[in-house]
Amino acid sequence: MSEGVEWALHECLNLTWLEPGEAVTAARLAKYYELPAAYLNKQLQALARAGILDSTPGPRGGFRLARRPEDITMMDVVTAIEGPDGAFRCEEVLRRSPGDHEGVDYRKSCIISQSMRRAELAWRRELAAVTIADLKEIVESRHPAAPGEILRGLRDRRT
């Protein structure tokens, strides 16, 4: 997975503490974690295309969540950034081994392919079971000062 997934998840979480209708520019979001603004903007645009964020142009524009945090899963964010394809791609290396391979679909019969697909399915299920609201609740319980600190950083007009 690219670092963009980590960044996107953190930014979605940070946006949960905004007031309704409030938006934050990509530059401010990038500055908060000292990320390259142009690269982060690409991740934010991918989230907007996926319907996770709203993007508003103009001087009062920026990004905000397009859906309730309860309706955005970690898997939604991963898919928006990485795409829907699986992480494991069976290249059917067994086809290159000696023997008759006519009509065999090794993606379905290979033990390694099957194991990798089961593991990926479990991983996807786990990510689909955790929402941005769940993450917000955990952060607020473990680090009660974090929301205020994050908002102060995101609202810093020096950016």
GUNU-808214 format. One record per atom (N, C-alpha, C, CB): z, x, y; residue in three letters. Coordinates in steps of 0.02 Angstrom, whole numbers, padded with zeros to 5 digits, always signed. Glycine has a CB too. Layout:
REM GUNU-808214
ZXYALA
...
This chain:
REM GUNU-808214
+00000+00042-00059MET
+00000+00000+00000MET
+00000+00044+00062MET
+00060-00047+00000MET
-00032+00020+00113SER
-00035+00058+00175SER
+00029+00049+00215SER
-00096+00036+00217SER
+00040+00094+00261GLU
+00099+00089+00304GLU
+00095+00027+00348GLU
+00105+00152+00348GLU
+00034+00000+00356GLY
+00025-00060+00396GLY
+00065-00119+00368GLY
-00047-00078+00399GLY
+00077-00121+00303VAL
+00116-00176+00274VAL
+00188-00172+00299VAL
+00115-00172+00196VAL
+00217-00113+00297GLU
+00285-00104+00322GLU
+00289-00125+00395GLU
+00309-00032+00313GLU
+00242-00101+00435TRP
+00242-00116+00506TRP
+00236-00191+00517TRP
+00185-00079+00541TRP
+00190-00223+00481ALA
+00178-00295+00490ALA
+00240-00335+00471ALA
+00118-00317+00447ALA
+00274-00316+00418LEU
+00334-00352+00399LEU
+00389-00345+00452LEU
+00360-00326+00331LEU
+00398-00285+00478HIS
+00448-00275+00530HIS
+00430-00315+00593HIS
+00454-00201+00547HIS
+00367-00315+00611GLU
+00347-00351+00672GLU
+00355-00426+00663GLU
+00275-00335+00691GLU
+00338-00453+00605CYS
+00348-00525+00592CYS
+00422-00541+00598CYS
+00321-00545+00522CYS
+00464-00500+00569LEU
+00536-00510+00573LEU
+00559-00508+00646LEU
+00574-00458+00532LEU
+00537-00459+00683ASN
+00557-00452+00753ASN
+00536-00513+00794ASN
+00527-00390+00784ASN
+00479-00541+00780LEU
+00454-00598+00817LEU
+00495-00662+00804LEU
+00381-00611+00801LEU
+00535-00662+00751THR
+00576-00722+00737THR
+00628-00734+00790THR
+00609-00716+00669THR
+00647-00682+00827TRP
+00700-00689+00877TRP
+00675-00708+00946TRP
+00740-00626+00881TRP
+00610-00716+00954LEU
+00583-00737+01018LEU
+00599-00811+01031LEU
+00507-00726+01021LEU
+00601-00828+01095GLU
+00609-00898+01114GLU
+00542-00934+01100GLU
+00629-00905+01190GLU
+00544-01000+01088PRO
+00482-01038+01077PRO
+00434-01027+01136PRO
+00497-01113+01068PRO
+00372-01013+01120GLY
+00321-01002+01170GLY
+00317-00931+01197GLY
+00332-01049+01226GLY
+00368-00891+01184GLU
+00369-00821+01207GLU
+00322-00779+01164GLU
+00442-00793+01206GLU
+00288-00731+01194ALA
+00243-00686+01158ALA
+00257-00615+01180ALA
+00168-00705+01171ALA
+00239-00568+01137VAL
+00249-00497+01151VAL
+00184-00461+01140VAL
+00306-00466+01107VAL
+00167-00416+01185THR
+00105-00378+01179THR
+00109-00328+01122THR
+00089-00342+01245THR
+00050-00309+01098ALA
+00046-00258+01045ALA
+00076-00193+01070ALA
-00027-00248+01023ALA
+00066-00177+01134ALA
+00093-00115+01162ALA
+00169-00114+01159ALA
+00069-00106+01235ALA
+00201-00170+01175ARG
+00274-00172+01172ARG
+00299-00169+01100ARG
+00300-00236+01205ARG
+00264-00205+01056LEU
+00284-00202+00985LEU
+00277-00131+00958LEU
+00240-00250+00943LEU
+00223-00097+00977ALA
+00212-00028+00955ALA
+00264+00019+00983ALA
+00142-00005+00975ALA
+00280+00010+01046LYS
+00328+00055+01078LYS
+00397+00051+01046LYS
+00334+00038+01153LYS
+00417-00007+01024TYR
+00483-00017+00996TYR
+00496+00031+00938TYR
+00492-00089+00973TYR
+00445+00040+00895TYR
+00452+00086+00838TYR
+00413+00151+00847TYR
+00429+00051+00774TYR
+00387+00162+00907GLU
+00347+00221+00921GLU
+00287+00227+00873GLU
+00390+00284+00917GLU
+00251+00172+00868LEU
+00191+00169+00825LEU
+00129+00175+00868LEU
+00190+00103+00784LEU
+00073+00197+00839PRO
+00010+00199+00876PRO
-00013+00127+00890PRO
-00044+00238+00837PRO
-00018+00110+00954ALA
-00033+00041+00974ALA
-00100+00016+00947ALA
-00034+00036+01050ALA
-00151+00057+00947ALA
-00217+00035+00924ALA
-00215+00017+00849ALA
-00270+00089+00937ALA
-00181+00058+00810TYR
-00178+00045+00738TYR
-00134-00017+00724TYR
-00150+00106+00701TYR
-00077-00022+00760LEU
-00035-00081+00751LEU
-00073-00144+00771LEU
+00030-00074+00792LEU
-00111-00140+00824ASN
-00150-00198+00846ASN
-00197-00223+00791ASN
-00191-00181+00910ASN
-00225-00177+00753LYS
-00269-00197+00697LYS
-00229-00237+00645LYS
-00301-00136+00663LYS
-00167-00217+00632GLN
-00125-00253+00585GLN
-00107-00322+00613GLN
-00061-00213+00569GLN
-00091-00324+00677LEU
-00073-00387+00709LEU
-00133-00435+00709LEU
-00049-00375+00781LEU
-00193-00408+00720GLN
-00253-00451+00719GLN
-00265-00478+00648GLN
-00315-00411+00743GLN
-00251-00437+00597ALA
-00259-00461+00528ALA
-00209-00517+00515ALA
-00248-00403+00478ALA
-00148-00511+00541LEU
-00099-00564+00533LEU
-00120-00628+00570LEU
-00030-00541+00559LEU
-00152-00619+00627ALA
-00178-00677+00664ALA
-00235-00711+00626ALA
-00202-00656+00735ALA
-00280-00672+00598ARG
-00335-00701+00559ARG
-00308-00740+00498ARG
-00384-00646+00535ARG
-00252-00718+00472ALA
-00222-00751+00413ALA
-00180-00811+00433ALA
-00179-00701+00375ALA
-00174-00824+00498GLY
-00135-00881+00521GLY
-00060-00870+00521GLY
-00150-00940+00478GLY
-00039-00807+00518ILE
+00032-00790+00519ILE
+00056-00781+00591ILE
+00045-00726+00478ILE
+00014-00751+00632LEU
+00028-00743+00703LEU
-00022-00781+00746LEU
+00028-00669+00723LEU
+00000-00799+00806ASP
-00046-00824+00858ASP
-00055-00766+00906ASP
-00017-00888+00894ASP
-00116-00759+00930SER
-00132-00707+00979SER
-00158-00742+01041SER
-00185-00657+00950SER
-00125-00728+01097THR
-00144-00759+01160THR
-00166-00703+01208THR
-00086-00800+01191THR
-00228-00706+01234PRO
-00251-00655+01281PRO
-00222-00667+01351PRO
-00328-00654+01284PRO
-00228-00617+01393GLY
-00209-00624+01463GLY
-00143-00591+01479GLY
-00204-00696+01481GLY
-00125-00591+01544PRO
-00066-00556+01567PRO
+00000-00583+01537PRO
-00062-00560+01642PRO
+00002-00646+01519ARG
+00062-00674+01488ARG
+00052-00681+01412ARG
+00080-00743+01519ARG
-00001-00650+01388GLY
-00018-00656+01318GLY
+00021-00609+01274GLY
-00090-00645+01308GLY
+00000-00609+01212GLY
+00032-00567+01162GLY
+00033-00601+01095GLY
+00103-00548+01184GLY
+00080-00583+01054PHE
+00085-00610+00986PHE
+00150-00648+00978PHE
+00079-00553+00934PHE
+00146-00699+00937ARG
+00204-00738+00917ARG
+00190-00766+00847ARG
+00220-00796+00967ARG
+00241-00787+00812LEU
+00231-00816+00747LEU
+00191-00882+00753LEU
+00298-00829+00711LEU
+00144-00892+00709ALA
+00104-00953+00709ALA
+00136-01007+00665ALA
+00033-00938+00685ALA
+00179-00985+00620ARG
+00213-01032+00575ARG
+00288-01018+00577ARG
+00185-01025+00502ARG
+00324-01065+00551ARG
+00397-01055+00546ARG
+00411-00997+00498ARG
+00432-01120+00522ARG
+00463-00958+00511PRO
+00479-00902+00467PRO
+00490-00924+00395PRO
+00541-00867+00492PRO
+00513-00986+00385GLU
+00523-01013+00317GLU
+00457-01023+00280GLU
+00560-01079+00321GLU
+00403-01024+00318ASP
+00337-01037+00289ASP
+00294-00974+00283ASP
+00300-01087+00330ASP
+00324-00916+00294ILE
+00288-00852+00288ILE
+00324-00810+00236ILE
+00284-00815+00358ILE
+00290-00793+00182THR
+00321-00751+00131THR
+00300-00678+00141THR
+00300-00775+00061THR
+00337-00635+00109MET
+00319-00565+00110MET
+00250-00556+00079MET
+00372-00522+00072MET
+00234-00595+00028MET
+00169-00590-00004MET
+00113-00611+00044MET
+00167-00634-00067MET
+00126-00661+00087ASP
+00077-00681+00137ASP
+00059-00622+00181ASP
+00104-00740+00180ASP
+00109-00585+00202VAL
+00099-00527+00246VAL
+00061-00472+00209VAL
+00166-00501+00273VAL
+00082-00457+00148VAL
+00048-00406+00108VAL
-00026-00424+00099VAL
+00082-00397+00039VAL
-00039-00486+00083THR
-00109-00508+00072THR
-00149-00504+00137THR
-00110-00580+00045THR
-00118-00522+00193ALA
-00153-00518+00257ALA
-00174-00447+00274ALA
-00109-00546+00313ALA
-00131-00399+00257ILE
-00145-00329+00274ILE
-00188-00295+00221ILE
-00080-00291+00283ILE
-00172-00304+00158GLU
-00205-00268+00103GLU
-00264-00306+00072GLU
-00155-00252+00050GLU
-00267-00371+00084GLY
-00319-00411+00052GLY
-00294-00441-00013GLY
-00381-00369+00039GLY
-00332-00487-00041PRO
-00309-00524-00100PRO
-00318-00488-00167PRO
-00344-00588-00103PRO
-00356-00434-00167ASP
-00369-00400-00231ASP
-00305-00369-00260ASP
-00422-00346-00222ASP
-00303-00365-00325GLY
-00247-00334-00359GLY
-00242-00260-00344GLY
-00252-00346-00433GLY
-00182-00234-00351ALA
-00171-00162-00340ALA
-00200-00120-00397ALA
-00097-00147-00332ALA
-00196-00146-00458PHE
-00222-00110-00516PHE
-00293-00134-00530PHE
-00177-00121-00579PHE
-00338-00086-00539ARG
-00407-00102-00556ARG
-00424-00068-00622ARG
-00456-00081-00500ARG
-00431-00108-00674CYS
-00450-00081-00739CYS
-00524-00059-00735CYS
-00439-00133-00796CYS
-00536+00004-00746GLU
-00604+00030-00745GLU
-00633+00034-00816GLU
-00605+00100-00713GLU
-00597+00006-00863GLU
-00618+00005-00933GLU
-00635+00075-00960GLU
-00678-00040-00941GLU
-00590+00122-00949VAL
-00599+00190-00971VAL
-00608+00193-01047VAL
-00539+00233-00949VAL
-00579+00145-01083LEU
-00587+00144-01156LEU
-00660+00139-01178LEU
-00547+00086-01186LEU
-00701+00111-01135ARG
-00773+00105-01150ARG
-00806+00173-01158ARG
-00808+00065-01095ARG
-00775+00224-01128ARG
-00803+00292-01132ARG
-00781+00329-01195ARG
-00782+00332-01070ARG
-00735+00300-01232SER
-00711+00333-01293SER
-00761+00323-01350SER
-00641+00307-01313SER
-00757+00364-01403PRO
-00803+00356-01459PRO
-00794+00288-01493PRO
-00793+00413-01510PRO
-00847+00261-01519GLY
-00843+00199-01557GLY
-00886+00144-01527GLY
-00771+00175-01561GLY
-00886+00087-01562ASP
-00925+00029-01542ASP
-00887-00011-01489ASP
-00942-00016-01603ASP
-00918-00023-01432HIS
-00885-00059-01377HIS
-00923-00122-01358HIS
-00877-00013-01317HIS
-00974-00139-01395GLU
-01016-00196-01379GLU
-00975-00260-01376GLU
-01073-00203-01431GLU
-00980-00295-01320GLY
-00948-00360-01311GLY
-00873-00359-01300GLY
-00962-00400-01370GLY
-00842-00300-01293VAL
-00770-00296-01283VAL
-00756-00295-01207VAL
-00740-00232-01317VAL
-00712-00339-01185ASP
-00688-00339-01116ASP
-00620-00306-01115ASP
-00685-00413-01086ASP
-00618-00242-01099TYR
-00556-00204-01101TYR
-00506-00226-01048TYR
-00571-00131-01095TYR
-00530-00259-00996ARG
-00482-00284-00946ARG
-00436-00336-00978ARG
-00520-00316-00887ARG
-00460-00369-01031LYS
-00419-00420-01065LYS
-00386-00394-01128LYS
-00462-00479-01082LYS
-00413-00344-01159SER
-00385-00321-01223SER
-00345-00256-01220SER
-00441-00313-01272SER
-00353-00219-01167CYS
-00318-00154-01161CYS
-00243-00165-01146CYS
-00350-00112-01104CYS
-00201-00133-01185ILE
-00129-00138-01177ILE
-00107-00114-01108ILE
-00093-00098-01232ILE
-00136-00061-01084ILE
-00118-00035-01018ILE
-00138-00084-00964ILE
-00152+00034-01005ILE
-00198-00111-00968SER
-00220-00161-00919SER
-00175-00222-00919SER
-00292-00181-00933SER
-00158-00246-00979GLN
-00114-00305-00985GLN
-00046-00291-00955GLN
-00107-00326-01058GLN
-00018-00233-00970SER
+00048-00215-00944SER
+00048-00209-00868SER
+00071-00149-00976SER
-00003-00177-00842MET
-00008-00170-00769MET
-00015-00238-00735MET
-00067-00124-00751MET
-00054-00281-00764ARG
-00064-00348-00734ARG
+00001-00389-00737ARG
-00121-00385-00771ARG
+00038-00384-00792ARG
+00103-00419-00796ARG
+00151-00393-00743ARG
+00134-00411-00866ARG
+00153-00328-00735ALA
+00197-00297-00685ALA
+00177-00319-00614ALA
+00196-00220-00691ALA
+00113-00320-00602GLU
+00090-00341-00535GLU
+00105-00414-00523GLU
+00015-00328-00528GLU
+00098-00456-00573LEU
+00114-00527-00566LEU
+00188-00536-00550LEU
+00096-00565-00631LEU
+00231-00499-00583ALA
+00303-00502-00569ALA
+00318-00480-00497ALA
+00343-00458-00619ALA
+00285-00427-00475TRP
+00292-00401-00407TRP
+00269-00453-00357TRP
+00252-00335-00398TRP
+00212-00484-00369ARG
+00186-00535-00323ARG
+00232-00596-00321ARG
+00116-00556-00344ARG
+00258-00616-00378ARG
+00305-00673-00379ARG
+00367-00658-00339ARG
+00324-00690-00451ARG
+00393-00598-00346GLU
+00453-00578-00308GLU
+00439-00580-00233GLU
+00476-00508-00329GLU
+00384-00553-00211LEU
+00367-00553-00140LEU
+00354-00624-00115LEU
+00306-00509-00127LEU
+00325-00666-00156ALA
+00312-00735-00137ALA
+00376-00776-00132ALA
+00264-00768-00187ALA
+00429-00753-00163ALA
+00493-00789-00163ALA
+00536-00772-00103ALA
+00531-00775-00227ALA
+00517-00722-00063VAL
+00557-00701-00006VAL
+00519-00717+00058VAL
+00574-00625-00010VAL
+00550-00756+00101THR
+00518-00774+00165THR
+00544-00729+00221THR
+00532-00849+00181THR
+00508-00732+00276ILE
+00530-00697+00336ILE
+00598-00725+00359ILE
+00477-00703+00393ILE
+00609-00790+00349ALA
+00674-00820+00366ALA
+00729-00790+00323ALA
+00671-00897+00356ALA
+00715-00777+00259ASP
+00765-00744+00216ASP
+00783-00676+00243ASP
+00738-00739+00143ASP
+00732-00638+00263LEU
+00745-00571+00290LEU
+00786-00575+00354LEU
+00678-00534+00304LEU
+00768-00624+00396LYS
+00805-00634+00459LYS
+00879-00648+00446LYS
+00774-00692+00500LYS
+00892-00691+00398GLU
+00961-00709+00381GLU
+01000-00647+00357GLU
+00961-00763+00326GLU
+00968-00607+00316ILE
+01002-00547+00290ILE
+01017-00498+00348ILE
+00958-00512+00237ILE
+00968-00487+00392VAL
+00979-00441+00448VAL
+01035-00467+00492VAL
+00914-00432+00489VAL
+01033-00532+00508GLU
+01085-00560+00552GLU
+01154-00555+00521GLU
+01068-00632+00568GLU
+01159-00561+00455SER
+01225-00556+00423SER
+01249-00484+00417SER
+01223-00588+00354SER
+01204-00438+00406ARG
+01224-00368+00398ARG
+01229-00330+00463ARG
+01176-00333+00353ARG
+01187-00350+00511HIS
+01183-00314+00575HIS
+01180-00365+00632HIS
+01120-00267+00577HIS
+01236-00398+00648PRO
+01236-00452+00697PRO
+01209-00432+00766PRO
+01306-00477+00705PRO
+01214-00370+00785ALA
+01190-00348+00851ALA
+01115-00336+00852ALA
+01226-00284+00872ALA
+01084-00332+00794ALA
+01012-00314+00791ALA
+00967-00361+00830ALA
+00990-00312+00719ALA
+00974-00427+00823PRO
+00928-00471+00860PRO
+00928-00458+00936PRO
+00945-00543+00847PRO
+00987-00451+00964GLY
+00991-00438+01036GLY
+00961-00371+01055GLY
+01063-00440+01058GLY
+00974-00320+01014GLU
+00945-00254+01028GLU
+00869-00256+01023GLU
+00973-00202+00978GLU
+00844-00290+00974ILE
+00772-00295+00964ILE
+00740-00332+01023ILE
+00754-00331+00898ILE
+00770-00388+01042LEU
+00742-00426+01099LEU
+00743-00385+01163LEU
+00782-00490+01110LEU
+00797-00348+01176ARG
+00799-00306+01236ARG
+00742-00255+01234ARG
+00867-00269+01242ARG
+00730-00225+01176GLY
+00676-00176+01169GLY
+00607-00207+01178GLY
+00680-00142+01102GLY
+00598-00267+01150LEU
+00532-00299+01155LEU
+00519-00327+01225LEU
+00528-00356+01103LEU
+00571-00343+01260ARG
+00562-00372+01327ARG
+00563-00320+01382ARG
+00617-00423+01341ARG
+00571-00257+01364ASP
+00572-00202+01412ASP
+00506-00202+01449ASP
+00584-00134+01376ASP
+00507-00216+01513ARG
+00446-00223+01554ARG
+00414-00156+01572ARG
+00461-00261+01618ARG
+00444-00101+01553ARG
+00416-00036+01569ARG
+00356-00019+01526ARG
+00468+00018+01561ARG
+00341-00062+01477THR
+00284-00050+01432THR
+00223-00082+01460THR
+00298-00075+01361THR
